[in-house]
Amino acid sequence: MNEPTKRFGFGKFLIQLSIFTIVIYGIHHYILQSLFISVDFYFETWKIYAFQFITVSALIYFLQHRSKIKPDKVFNTFVILSLLKMVAVLIFLLPLFFNKSVNPKPTVFAFFIAYFVFLILETRVALMILNEKN
């Protein structure tokens, strides 16, 4: 008997990503507000998490869409989209580097904590899409 294949659902992923983002944001925001009171951050925490949410959502959406059209090209698409995401990160952080009044180290550190947490999630979901049976 054929076992029914479990398809990746983008809507379900978006709900899970929303919950994940809110929980991680709450933890990160609490830590920054309670332990780093005297530190000035260039970006507010919610802006960092909004950026992460939007980029991860877009990347996973395009991966899922690509898996329907050309399943053998999903890995190539993942690599290209990851590079584009890194360019978007540089553009997002560019105003911070040009602003000389704020020390960029704490903001960059706070940003990349969120970035790597979302990167792990993004890679895990991308692997699920890659391993999906058609």
C-alpha positions as CSV (number, residue, x, y, z in Angstrom):
1,M,0.0,0.0,0.0
2,N,1.2,3.5,-0.7
3,E,1.8,5.6,2.3
4,P,0.3,9.1,1.9
5,T,3.0,11.7,1.5
6,K,3.1,14.5,4.0
7,R,3.2,17.8,2.0
8,F,4.7,21.0,3.4
9,G,2.0,23.5,4.1
10,F,3.1,27.2,3.9
11,G,0.1,28.4,5.9
12,K,0.8,26.1,8.8
13,F,4.5,27.1,8.6
14,L,3.6,30.8,8.7
15,I,1.5,30.3,11.9
16,Q,4.3,28.3,13.5
17,L,6.9,31.0,12.4
18,S,4.7,33.7,13.9
19,I,4.5,31.9,17.2
20,F,8.2,31.2,17.2
21,T,9.0,34.8,16.3
22,I,6.8,36.2,19.1
23,V,8.3,33.8,21.7
24,I,11.9,34.4,20.7
25,Y,11.3,38.1,20.4
26,G,9.9,38.2,23.9
27,I,12.8,36.4,25.4
28,H,15.4,38.4,23.5
29,H,13.6,41.7,24.3
30,Y,13.4,40.9,28.0
31,I,17.1,40.0,28.1
32,L,18.1,43.2,26.3
33,Q,15.9,45.4,28.5
34,S,16.8,43.9,31.8
35,L,20.6,43.2,31.4
36,F,21.6,45.9,28.9
37,I,19.8,48.9,30.3
38,S,22.7,51.4,29.7
39,V,23.4,50.2,26.2
40,D,22.1,52.2,23.2
41,F,20.9,50.0,20.3
42,Y,20.5,51.5,16.9
43,F,17.6,49.2,15.9
44,E,14.7,48.4,18.2
45,T,14.3,44.7,18.8
46,W,11.0,44.4,17.0
47,K,12.5,45.8,13.8
48,I,15.2,43.1,13.9
49,Y,12.5,40.4,14.3
50,A,10.2,41.9,11.7
51,F,13.1,41.8,9.2
52,Q,13.9,38.1,10.2
53,F,10.2,37.1,9.9
54,I,9.8,38.7,6.5
55,T,13.0,37.3,5.0
56,V,12.5,33.8,6.3
57,S,8.9,33.8,5.2
58,A,9.8,34.9,1.7
59,L,12.7,32.4,1.4
60,I,10.6,29.5,2.5
61,Y,7.7,30.6,0.2
62,F,10.0,30.7,-2.8
63,L,11.5,27.3,-1.9
64,Q,8.1,25.7,-1.6
65,H,7.0,27.3,-4.9
66,R,10.2,26.1,-6.6
67,S,9.8,22.6,-5.2
68,K,6.4,22.4,-7.0
69,I,7.8,23.6,-10.4
70,K,11.3,22.0,-10.5
71,P,12.0,19.8,-7.4
72,D,15.5,19.0,-8.6
73,K,16.5,22.7,-8.4
74,V,15.4,23.4,-4.8
75,F,18.9,23.2,-3.3
76,N,20.3,25.7,-5.9
77,T,17.4,28.0,-5.1
78,F,18.1,27.7,-1.4
79,V,21.8,28.7,-1.9
80,I,20.9,31.7,-4.2
81,L,18.2,32.9,-1.8
82,S,20.5,32.6,1.2
83,L,23.0,34.8,-0.6
84,L,20.3,37.3,-1.4
85,K,19.3,37.2,2.2
86,M,22.8,38.0,3.2
87,V,22.8,41.0,0.8
88,A,19.5,42.1,2.4
89,V,21.2,41.8,5.9
90,L,24.0,44.1,4.7
91,I,21.5,46.6,3.3
92,F,19.5,46.5,6.6
93,L,22.6,47.1,8.7
94,L,24.1,49.8,6.4
95,P,22.6,52.8,8.2
96,L,24.1,51.5,11.5
97,F,27.6,51.4,10.0
98,F,27.2,55.0,8.7
99,N,26.0,56.4,12.0
100,K,29.0,57.4,14.0
101,S,27.0,58.4,17.1
102,V,26.1,54.8,18.2
103,N,28.5,52.0,18.9
104,P,27.6,49.3,16.3
105,K,28.9,46.3,18.3
106,P,25.9,45.7,20.6
107,T,23.4,46.2,17.8
108,V,25.2,43.8,15.5
109,F,25.5,41.3,18.3
110,A,21.8,41.5,19.0
111,F,21.0,41.3,15.3
112,F,23.1,38.2,14.7
113,I,21.7,36.3,17.7
114,A,18.3,36.5,16.0
115,Y,19.8,35.9,12.6
116,F,21.4,32.6,13.6
117,V,18.4,31.4,15.5
118,F,16.3,32.0,12.4
119,L,18.9,30.5,10.1
120,I,18.7,27.2,12.0
121,L,15.0,27.2,11.7
122,E,15.2,28.2,8.0
123,T,17.7,25.4,7.2
124,R,15.6,22.8,9.0
125,V,12.5,23.8,7.1
126,A,14.5,23.9,3.8
127,L,15.7,20.3,4.5
128,M,12.1,19.3,5.0
129,I,11.2,20.7,1.6
130,L,14.2,19.1,0.0
131,N,13.4,15.7,1.5
132,E,9.7,15.9,0.5
133,K,8.5,13.1,-1.8
134,N,6.7,14.2,-4.9
